[in-house]
Protein backbone atom coordinates (compact mmCIF):
# COMPACT_ATOMS: atom_id res chain seq x y z
CA UNK A 1 0.00 0.00 0.00
CA UNK A 2 1.39 3.39 -0.98
CA UNK A 3 1.46 6.24 1.54
CA UNK A 4 1.97 10.02 1.29
CA UNK A 5 5.57 9.38 2.15
CA UNK A 6 6.11 7.68 -1.20
CA UNK A 7 8.33 9.79 -3.51
CA UNK A 8 5.73 9.75 -6.31
CA UNK A 9 2.97 11.06 -4.03
CA UNK A 10 5.26 13.74 -2.65
CA UNK A 11 6.16 14.82 -6.19
CA UNK A 12 2.48 15.02 -7.19
CA UNK A 13 1.53 17.05 -4.08
CA UNK A 14 4.36 19.53 -4.65
CA UNK A 15 3.30 19.99 -8.26
CA UNK A 16 -0.35 20.49 -7.30
CA UNK A 17 0.67 23.17 -4.80
CA UNK A 18 2.84 24.88 -7.44
CA UNK A 19 -0.02 24.84 -9.96
CA UNK A 20 -2.42 26.30 -7.38
CA UNK A 21 -0.01 29.13 -6.57
CA UNK A 22 0.53 29.84 -10.25
CA UNK A 23 -3.19 29.98 -10.95
CA UNK A 24 -3.76 32.25 -7.94
CA UNK A 25 -1.14 34.67 -9.20
CA UNK A 26 -2.46 34.43 -12.76
CA UNK A 27 -5.89 35.41 -11.50
CA UNK A 28 -4.48 38.79 -10.53
CA UNK A 29 -2.16 38.98 -13.52
CA UNK A 30 -4.86 38.44 -16.13
CA UNK A 31 -8.31 39.28 -14.87
CA UNK A 32 -8.45 41.07 -11.53
CA UNK A 33 -5.99 43.77 -12.54
CA UNK A 34 -6.37 45.84 -15.67
CA UNK A 35 -3.98 45.21 -18.56
CA UNK A 36 -3.33 48.96 -18.79
CA UNK A 37 0.21 49.51 -17.61
CA UNK A 38 1.83 52.70 -16.37
CA UNK A 39 3.71 53.10 -19.65
CA UNK A 40 1.06 51.92 -22.10
CA UNK A 41 -0.01 54.01 -25.08
CA UNK A 42 -3.58 52.89 -25.88
CA UNK A 43 -4.83 53.62 -29.37
CA UNK A 44 -6.36 57.12 -29.46
CA UNK A 45 -9.95 57.35 -30.69
CA UNK A 46 -9.32 60.55 -32.63
CA UNK A 47 -7.21 59.31 -35.51
CA UNK A 48 -4.89 61.66 -37.41
CA UNK A 49 -6.72 63.56 -40.10
CA UNK A 50 -3.66 63.45 -42.34
CA UNK A 51 -0.53 61.36 -42.05
CA UNK A 52 0.97 62.83 -45.18
CA UNK A 53 3.89 64.69 -43.65
CA UNK A 54 6.21 62.96 -41.31
CA UNK A 55 8.40 65.43 -39.50
CA UNK A 56 11.67 65.88 -41.33
CA UNK A 57 13.50 68.01 -38.76
CA UNK A 58 16.09 65.99 -36.86
CA UNK A 59 14.80 65.03 -33.42
CA UNK A 60 18.05 63.67 -32.02
CA UNK A 61 17.97 66.57 -29.58
CA UNK A 62 14.27 67.08 -29.01
CA UNK A 63 13.51 70.53 -27.62
CA UNK A 64 10.19 70.89 -25.77
CA UNK A 65 8.88 74.29 -24.71
CA UNK A 66 6.58 74.41 -21.70
CA UNK A 67 4.40 77.42 -22.36
CA UNK A 68 3.77 77.77 -18.61
CA UNK A 69 4.43 75.86 -15.43
CA UNK A 70 1.25 73.88 -14.63
CA UNK A 71 -0.65 75.90 -12.01
CA UNK A 72 2.61 77.76 -11.42
CA UNK A 73 4.17 74.69 -9.78
CA UNK A 74 7.85 74.31 -10.59
CA UNK A 75 9.58 70.93 -10.64
CA UNK A 76 12.83 69.39 -11.95
CA UNK A 77 12.82 69.10 -15.74
CA UNK A 78 14.36 66.21 -17.62
CA UNK A 79 15.40 62.81 -16.38
CA UNK A 80 13.08 61.04 -18.82
CA UNK A 81 15.82 58.57 -19.69
CA UNK A 82 15.59 57.26 -16.12
CA UNK A 83 11.79 57.26 -15.95
CA UNK A 84 11.03 55.60 -19.27
CA UNK A 85 14.30 54.22 -20.60
CA UNK A 86 14.13 56.61 -23.54
CA UNK A 87 16.55 59.30 -24.73
CA UNK A 88 15.97 62.43 -22.70
CA UNK A 89 14.46 65.62 -24.09
CA UNK A 90 15.58 69.18 -23.56
CA UNK A 91 12.86 71.10 -21.72
CA UNK A 92 12.70 74.87 -21.50
CA UNK A 93 10.38 77.66 -20.41
CA UNK A 94 12.31 80.24 -22.40
CA UNK A 95 9.78 81.53 -24.95
CA UNK A 96 12.55 83.12 -27.00
CA UNK A 97 13.34 79.55 -28.13
CA UNK A 98 9.83 79.10 -29.54
CA UNK A 99 10.94 79.03 -33.18
CA UNK A 100 13.48 76.28 -32.41
CA UNK A 101 11.18 74.07 -30.30
CA UNK A 102 10.10 70.71 -31.71
CA UNK A 103 7.01 70.80 -29.53
CA UNK A 104 5.10 73.21 -27.30
CA UNK A 105 3.15 71.82 -24.35
CA UNK A 106 0.20 73.96 -23.27
CA UNK A 107 -1.42 73.30 -19.89
CA UNK A 108 -5.11 74.03 -20.43
CA UNK A 109 -6.13 75.60 -17.13
CA UNK A 110 -3.29 78.14 -17.31
CA UNK A 111 -4.04 79.18 -20.88
CA UNK A 112 -7.80 78.90 -21.40
CA UNK A 113 -8.66 82.55 -20.80
CA UNK A 114 -8.43 83.54 -24.46
CA UNK A 115 -6.72 82.70 -27.74
CA UNK A 116 -4.18 85.45 -26.93
CA UNK A 117 -2.81 83.36 -24.05
CA UNK A 118 -1.44 80.88 -26.61
CA UNK A 119 1.62 81.41 -28.85
CA UNK A 120 1.01 84.19 -31.38
CA UNK A 121 4.08 83.72 -33.57
CA UNK A 122 3.92 81.73 -36.82
CA UNK A 123 4.34 78.02 -36.15
CA UNK A 124 7.39 76.26 -37.69
CA UNK A 125 6.31 73.49 -40.07
CA UNK A 126 7.81 70.75 -37.89
CA UNK A 127 6.53 72.01 -34.53
CA UNK A 128 3.79 70.10 -32.73
CA UNK A 129 1.49 71.66 -30.16
CA UNK A 130 0.52 69.38 -27.27
CA UNK A 131 -2.63 70.00 -25.23
CA UNK A 132 -2.22 68.89 -21.60
CA UNK A 133 -5.09 68.64 -19.14
CA UNK A 134 -5.85 66.54 -16.05
CA UNK A 135 -9.04 68.36 -15.08
CA UNK A 136 -12.52 67.01 -15.79
CA UNK A 137 -14.61 68.51 -18.63
CA UNK A 138 -16.68 70.33 -15.99
CA UNK A 139 -13.54 72.18 -14.90
CA UNK A 140 -12.10 72.78 -18.37
CA UNK A 141 -13.62 76.00 -19.71
CA UNK A 142 -13.28 77.54 -23.17
CA UNK A 143 -12.47 74.40 -25.09
CA UNK A 144 -14.02 75.83 -28.27
CA UNK A 145 -11.11 78.07 -29.24
CA UNK A 146 -8.73 75.12 -28.79
CA UNK A 147 -10.20 73.39 -31.84
CA UNK A 148 -7.91 73.02 -34.89
CA UNK A 149 -4.86 74.22 -32.98
CA UNK A 150 -3.31 71.18 -31.35
CA UNK A 151 -1.59 68.13 -32.76
CA UNK A 152 -1.56 65.85 -29.73
CA UNK A 153 -3.42 65.41 -26.44
CA UNK A 154 -2.17 64.43 -22.99
CA UNK A 155 -4.74 63.57 -20.33
CA UNK A 156 -6.07 60.95 -17.92
CA UNK A 157 -8.32 59.63 -20.68
CA UNK A 158 -7.32 56.29 -22.15
CA UNK A 159 -8.15 57.50 -25.66
CA UNK A 160 -5.76 60.45 -25.46
CA UNK A 161 -2.77 60.35 -27.78
CA UNK A 162 -0.61 60.29 -24.66
CA UNK A 163 -2.40 58.50 -21.84
CA UNK A 164 -1.14 59.87 -18.51
CA UNK A 165 -3.28 58.91 -15.50
CA UNK A 166 -3.06 60.24 -11.96
CA UNK A 167 -1.57 56.91 -10.93
CA UNK A 168 -1.52 53.27 -11.97
CA UNK A 169 -0.70 49.81 -10.71
CA UNK A 170 2.34 47.77 -11.58
CA UNK A 171 3.01 44.15 -10.72
CA UNK A 172 5.55 43.39 -8.04
CA UNK A 173 8.54 41.29 -9.05
CA UNK A 174 7.97 39.32 -5.85
CA UNK A 175 4.82 38.94 -3.78
CA UNK A 176 4.80 41.05 -0.63
CA UNK A 177 2.45 40.89 2.34
CA UNK A 178 0.64 44.15 3.05
CA UNK A 179 0.23 45.34 6.63
CA UNK A 180 -3.15 47.01 7.07
CA UNK A 181 -3.01 50.09 9.32
CA UNK A 182 -4.72 49.69 12.69
CA UNK A 183 -8.39 50.62 12.46
CA UNK A 184 -10.42 52.34 15.19
CA UNK A 185 -13.04 54.23 13.14
CA UNK A 186 -15.48 53.40 10.36
CA UNK A 187 -16.06 55.92 7.52
CA UNK A 188 -14.25 59.14 6.57
CA UNK A 189 -14.58 61.72 3.82
CA UNK A 190 -12.29 64.66 3.03
CA UNK A 191 -13.96 67.24 0.77
CA UNK A 192 -12.62 70.68 -0.12
CA UNK A 193 -15.26 71.82 -2.62
CA UNK A 194 -18.60 71.57 -0.82
CA UNK A 195 -21.45 71.96 -3.30
CA UNK A 196 -24.87 71.07 -1.80
CA UNK A 197 -26.28 70.47 -5.28
CA UNK A 198 -23.59 68.03 -6.39
CA UNK A 199 -24.22 64.32 -6.81
CA UNK A 200 -21.68 63.39 -4.16
CA UNK A 201 -22.98 65.72 -1.45
CA UNK A 202 -26.58 64.64 -2.05
CA UNK A 203 -25.55 61.00 -1.78
CA UNK A 204 -23.60 61.72 1.42
CA UNK A 205 -26.66 63.41 2.94
CA UNK A 206 -28.62 60.19 2.38
CA UNK A 207 -25.87 57.81 3.45
CA UNK A 208 -25.24 59.56 6.77
CA UNK A 209 -28.80 58.72 7.84
CA UNK A 210 -27.76 55.08 8.17
CA UNK A 211 -24.09 55.17 9.17
CA UNK A 212 -21.75 57.55 10.98
CA UNK A 213 -19.37 59.47 8.69
CA UNK A 214 -16.57 61.77 9.83
CA UNK A 215 -16.16 64.63 7.34
CA UNK A 216 -13.03 66.74 6.92
CA UNK A 217 -12.50 69.87 4.80
CA UNK A 218 -12.86 73.62 4.59
CA UNK A 219 -16.38 73.61 6.03
CA UNK A 220 -15.85 70.66 8.37
CA UNK A 221 -13.12 69.29 10.64
CA UNK A 222 -9.73 70.69 9.67
CA UNK A 223 -7.24 68.33 8.10
CA UNK A 224 -3.85 69.41 6.76
CA UNK A 225 -2.42 67.71 3.69
CA UNK A 226 0.51 66.43 5.76
CA UNK A 227 -1.86 64.69 8.19
CA UNK A 228 -4.32 63.30 5.65
CA UNK A 229 -2.82 59.83 5.31
CA UNK A 230 -2.25 59.25 9.03
CA UNK A 231 -5.79 60.37 9.92
CA UNK A 232 -7.63 58.53 7.16
CA UNK A 233 -5.64 55.34 7.78
CA UNK A 234 -7.54 54.94 11.06
CA UNK A 235 -10.78 54.37 9.12
CA UNK A 236 -11.96 51.16 7.50
CA UNK A 237 -13.65 52.98 4.62
CA UNK A 238 -13.09 56.21 2.72
CA UNK A 239 -15.60 57.98 0.47
CA UNK A 240 -13.61 58.49 -2.74
CA UNK A 241 -16.32 60.61 -4.33
CA UNK A 242 -15.24 62.36 -7.55
CA UNK A 243 -16.48 65.92 -8.10
CA UNK A 244 -17.35 65.14 -11.74
CA UNK A 245 -18.61 61.97 -13.37
CA UNK A 246 -16.67 61.39 -16.59
CA UNK A 247 -15.02 58.54 -18.45
CA UNK A 248 -11.63 57.56 -16.94
CA UNK A 249 -11.77 60.45 -14.45
CA UNK A 250 -10.33 58.68 -11.40
CA UNK A 251 -8.19 60.98 -9.31
CA UNK A 252 -6.13 61.25 -6.14
CA UNK A 253 -9.33 60.73 -4.14
CA UNK A 254 -9.00 57.03 -4.90
CA UNK A 255 -5.25 56.67 -5.36
CA UNK A 256 -3.81 58.86 -2.63
CA UNK A 257 -6.55 59.60 -0.10
CA UNK A 258 -7.80 56.01 0.03
CA UNK A 259 -5.28 53.50 -1.32
CA UNK A 260 -2.18 55.18 0.10
CA UNK A 261 -3.91 55.55 3.46
CA UNK A 262 -4.73 51.85 3.55
CA UNK A 263 -8.52 52.13 3.55
CA UNK A 264 -11.17 50.57 1.35
CA UNK A 265 -12.59 53.18 -1.07
CA UNK A 266 -16.31 53.64 -1.59
CA UNK A 267 -16.53 55.34 -4.97
CA UNK A 268 -18.73 57.71 -6.90
CA UNK A 269 -17.42 58.30 -10.40
CA UNK A 270 -17.60 56.54 -13.74
CA UNK A 271 -19.26 53.08 -13.88
CA UNK A 272 -17.69 50.07 -12.17
CA UNK A 273 -16.43 48.63 -15.45
CA UNK A 274 -14.48 51.85 -16.04
CA UNK A 275 -12.77 51.57 -12.66
CA UNK A 276 -11.92 47.95 -13.41
CA UNK A 277 -9.77 49.06 -16.36
CA UNK A 278 -7.36 50.53 -13.80
CA UNK A 279 -7.75 48.68 -10.49
CA UNK A 280 -8.83 45.20 -9.33
CA UNK A 281 -12.55 44.58 -9.09
CA UNK A 282 -12.19 43.55 -5.44
CA UNK A 283 -10.24 46.63 -4.35
CA UNK A 284 -13.17 49.06 -4.07
CA UNK A 285 -16.90 49.37 -3.39
CA UNK A 286 -19.06 51.15 -5.99
CA UNK A 287 -22.30 52.81 -4.92
CA UNK A 288 -23.95 51.47 -8.08
CA UNK A 289 -23.64 47.95 -6.64
CA UNK A 290 -26.45 48.81 -4.23
CA UNK A 291 -30.07 49.77 -4.77
CA UNK A 292 -29.97 52.44 -2.09
CA UNK A 293 -27.67 54.22 0.34
CA UNK A 294 -29.28 52.22 3.11
CA UNK A 295 -28.17 48.95 1.47
CA UNK A 296 -24.65 50.31 1.11
CA UNK A 297 -24.59 51.26 4.80
CA UNK A 298 -25.71 47.74 5.75
CA UNK A 299 -22.88 46.29 3.65
CA UNK A 300 -20.27 48.50 5.30
CA UNK A 301 -21.56 47.51 8.75
CA UNK A 302 -21.44 43.86 7.72
CA UNK A 303 -17.81 44.19 6.64
CA UNK A 304 -17.02 45.99 9.89
CA UNK A 305 -18.20 42.93 11.82
CA UNK A 306 -16.69 40.33 9.47
CA UNK A 307 -12.93 40.64 9.38
CA UNK A 308 -12.39 37.84 6.86
CA UNK A 309 -14.69 39.49 4.30
CA UNK A 310 -13.15 42.92 4.92
CA UNK A 311 -9.63 41.55 4.37
CA UNK A 312 -10.54 40.37 0.87
CA UNK A 313 -10.41 44.01 -0.27
CA UNK A 314 -6.65 44.00 0.36
CA UNK A 315 -5.74 40.78 -1.48
CA UNK A 316 -4.54 42.68 -4.57
CA UNK A 317 -1.84 44.50 -2.61
CA UNK A 318 0.21 41.32 -2.39
CA UNK A 319 0.74 41.31 -6.15
CA UNK A 320 0.73 44.98 -7.17
CA UNK A 321 1.90 48.38 -6.01
CA UNK A 322 0.86 51.93 -6.79
CA UNK A 323 2.95 54.13 -9.05
CA UNK A 324 2.08 57.82 -8.90
CA UNK A 325 2.49 60.34 -11.70
CA UNK A 326 4.14 63.61 -10.72
CA UNK A 327 4.32 66.56 -13.10
CA UNK A 328 7.67 65.40 -14.44
CA UNK A 329 6.14 61.99 -15.28
CA UNK A 330 3.42 63.54 -17.41
CA UNK A 331 5.91 65.65 -19.36
CA UNK A 332 8.29 62.73 -19.81
CA UNK A 333 5.46 60.63 -21.24
CA UNK A 334 5.04 63.38 -23.81
CA UNK A 335 8.77 63.32 -24.48
CA UNK A 336 8.71 59.57 -25.04
CA UNK A 337 5.71 59.74 -27.37
CA UNK A 338 7.14 62.61 -29.42
CA UNK A 339 10.33 60.66 -29.96
CA UNK A 340 8.58 57.46 -30.98
CA UNK A 341 5.82 58.97 -33.14
CA UNK A 342 6.71 61.34 -35.97
CA UNK A 343 3.32 61.96 -37.56
CA UNK A 344 1.79 65.41 -37.80
CA UNK A 345 -1.97 65.85 -37.61
CA UNK A 346 -4.54 68.27 -36.22
CA UNK A 347 -7.09 67.65 -33.48
CA UNK A 348 -10.02 69.22 -35.29
CA UNK A 349 -12.67 69.22 -32.56
CA UNK A 350 -10.95 68.94 -29.23
CA UNK A 351 -14.01 70.13 -27.35
CA UNK A 352 -16.39 67.48 -28.68
CA UNK A 353 -13.88 64.74 -28.02
CA UNK A 354 -13.14 65.82 -24.45
CA UNK A 355 -16.71 66.30 -23.30
CA UNK A 356 -17.92 63.08 -24.93
Buried (B, 14 or more C-beta within 10 A) or exposed (E): EEEEEEEEEEEEEEEEEEEEEEEBBEBBBEEBBBEBEBBEBBEBEBEBEEEEEEBEEEBEEBBBBBBBEBEEEEEEBBBBBEBBEBBBBBBBEEBEEBEBBBBBBBBBBBBBEEEEBBBEEEBEEBBBBBBBBBBBBEEBEBBEBBBEBBBBBBBBBBBBBBBBBBBBBEEEEEBEEEEBBEBEBBBBBBBEEBEEEBBBBEBBEEBBEBBEBBBBBEEBEEBEEEEBBEBBBBBBBBBBBBBBBBBBBBBBBBBBBBBBBBBBBBBBBBEBEBBBBBBBBBBBBBBEEBEEBBEBBBBBEEBBEEEEEBEEBBBBBBBBEBBBBEBBBBBBBBBBBBBEBBBBBBBEBBBEBBEE
